Amino acid sequence: MPWTGEQEVLAQAAAAGRSAAAWIRSLPLPPSETWIVGPLADAVEAAMATLDPGDEDWVGGTGRGGLTESTEETLNGLVFAMPEASAWLAPEQQLALLGITHYVSGIPKLLANDPGTAIEGGGLAALCTALDDACQTARASVL
C-alpha cells in the first residue's frame, strides 16, 4: 500500500536527480576526468530515480531505500577523484559536487529508515528541494 503522496515525492526525487546529474555533466573537466561527468553523474541520476520505500529497515541492515550497492560505491568514490578534479573546478563547484553526492547517498537511507515519515512527514521532499537548491547555487556562483 503506497504512502500518501508517494508518487509525487518520488517523481520530485527523480527530477532532482536528473537536474543534479545534468549539472555534474556540465562541469568544465578535461577529457581525462570522464569518471565524474560519466559514471558519477549516472549514479546520481540512478540513485534518485530508483528510490524504493518498500526497501526499508536500514537500521536492521536489510533495507537500502532502492540504493544498489554498486551505485553507493560509485557515489562514495568521489572523494578519490576530487584531488585531481579540484585543479579544474572552482571551490564552489567542488563543495556543491561533494554536497550533492552526500545528499544523494543519504536520501535512500532516510527513506529506508522510516519511509512513512520521510514521505508523509515531508523529509524526502525537503531534501529534494535542498538538492535542487545546491545545484542552483552552484550554477549561479561560477558564471
C-alpha positions as CSV (number, residue, x, y, z in Angstrom):
1,M,0.0,0.0,0.0
2,P,1.6,3.3,-1.1
3,W,2.1,6.2,1.3
4,T,0.1,9.3,0.8
5,G,2.0,11.5,-1.7
6,E,4.4,8.7,-2.5
7,Q,4.2,9.0,-6.3
8,E,4.6,12.8,-6.2
9,V,7.6,12.9,-4.0
10,L,9.3,10.0,-5.9
11,A,8.7,12.0,-9.1
12,Q,10.2,15.1,-7.4
13,A,13.2,13.0,-6.3
14,A,13.7,11.6,-9.9
15,A,13.5,15.2,-11.3
16,A,16.0,16.4,-8.7
17,G,18.4,13.6,-9.6
18,R,18.1,14.4,-13.3
19,S,18.9,18.1,-12.6
20,A,21.8,17.3,-10.4
21,A,23.2,14.8,-12.9
22,A,22.8,17.4,-15.7
23,W,24.8,19.9,-13.6
24,I,27.5,17.4,-13.0
25,R,27.7,16.6,-16.7
26,S,28.2,20.3,-17.4
27,L,31.3,20.7,-15.3
28,P,34.3,22.0,-17.1
29,L,36.5,19.0,-16.7
30,P,39.1,17.8,-19.2
31,P,38.6,14.6,-21.2
32,S,40.9,12.8,-18.7
33,E,38.3,13.3,-15.9
34,T,35.4,11.5,-17.5
35,W,34.5,9.5,-14.4
36,I,32.8,12.4,-12.7
37,V,30.8,13.6,-15.7
38,G,30.0,10.0,-16.7
39,P,29.6,7.2,-14.1
40,L,29.3,9.6,-11.1
41,A,26.6,11.7,-12.9
42,D,24.9,8.5,-13.9
43,A,24.9,7.2,-10.3
44,V,23.4,10.4,-9.0
45,E,20.6,10.1,-11.6
46,A,20.0,6.4,-11.0
47,A,20.0,6.7,-7.2
48,M,17.3,9.3,-7.2
49,A,15.2,7.5,-9.9
50,T,15.2,4.2,-8.2
51,L,14.2,5.2,-4.7
52,D,12.0,2.5,-3.2
53,P,10.1,3.0,0.1
54,G,9.4,-0.8,0.2
55,D,13.2,-1.4,0.6
56,E,13.2,-0.4,4.2
57,D,14.8,-1.2,7.5
58,W,18.2,0.4,7.1
59,V,18.6,0.2,10.9
60,G,18.4,-3.6,10.7
61,G,20.8,-3.5,7.8
62,T,18.5,-5.1,5.3
63,G,16.9,-2.1,3.6
64,R,18.6,0.2,1.2
65,G,15.8,2.6,0.1
66,G,16.4,1.4,-3.5
67,L,20.1,2.3,-3.5
68,T,22.1,-0.5,-5.0
69,E,25.5,-1.4,-3.6
70,S,27.3,-0.5,-6.9
71,T,25.6,2.9,-7.1
72,E,26.5,3.6,-3.4
73,E,30.2,2.6,-4.2
74,T,30.2,5.0,-7.1
75,L,28.8,7.9,-5.0
76,N,31.4,7.2,-2.3
77,G,34.2,7.2,-4.9
78,L,34.0,10.9,-5.4
79,V,36.5,11.6,-2.6
80,F,39.1,9.7,-4.5
81,A,38.6,11.7,-7.7
82,M,38.5,15.1,-6.0
83,P,42.2,15.7,-5.7
84,E,42.7,15.7,-9.5
85,A,39.3,17.3,-10.3
86,S,40.0,20.2,-7.8
87,A,42.6,21.6,-10.3
88,W,39.7,22.1,-12.8
89,L,36.8,23.1,-10.5
90,A,36.1,26.3,-8.6
91,P,35.9,25.8,-4.8
92,E,32.1,26.4,-5.1
93,Q,31.8,23.6,-7.7
94,Q,33.8,21.3,-5.5
95,L,31.6,21.9,-2.5
96,A,28.5,21.6,-4.5
97,L,29.7,18.3,-6.0
98,L,30.5,16.9,-2.6
99,G,27.2,18.1,-1.1
100,I,25.2,16.7,-4.0
101,T,26.7,13.2,-3.7
102,H,26.3,13.3,0.1
103,Y,22.6,14.2,-0.3
104,V,22.1,11.5,-2.9
105,S,23.7,8.8,-0.9
106,G,21.8,9.8,2.3
107,I,18.3,10.2,0.9
108,P,17.8,6.4,0.3
109,K,19.0,5.8,3.9
110,L,16.4,8.2,5.2
111,L,13.8,6.5,3.1
112,A,14.8,3.0,4.3
113,N,14.9,4.1,7.9
114,D,11.4,5.4,8.1
115,P,9.5,5.6,4.8
116,G,6.3,6.9,6.3
117,T,7.9,9.9,8.0
118,A,10.2,10.5,5.0
119,I,7.3,10.7,2.6
120,E,4.3,11.9,4.6
121,G,6.3,14.0,7.0
122,G,8.0,15.9,4.2
123,G,11.6,14.9,4.9
124,L,12.2,13.4,1.4
125,A,10.6,16.5,-0.3
126,A,12.7,18.8,1.8
127,L,15.9,17.0,0.9
128,C,15.0,17.1,-2.8
129,T,14.4,20.8,-2.5
130,A,17.8,21.2,-0.8
131,L,19.4,19.2,-3.6
132,D,17.8,21.4,-6.2
133,D,19.0,24.5,-4.3
134,A,22.6,23.2,-4.2
135,C,22.5,22.8,-7.9
136,Q,21.1,26.3,-8.5
137,T,23.6,27.8,-6.1
138,A,26.5,26.1,-7.9
139,R,25.3,27.2,-11.3
140,A,24.9,30.8,-10.1
141,S,28.2,31.0,-8.2
142,V,30.5,30.4,-11.2
143,L,29.0,32.3,-14.1
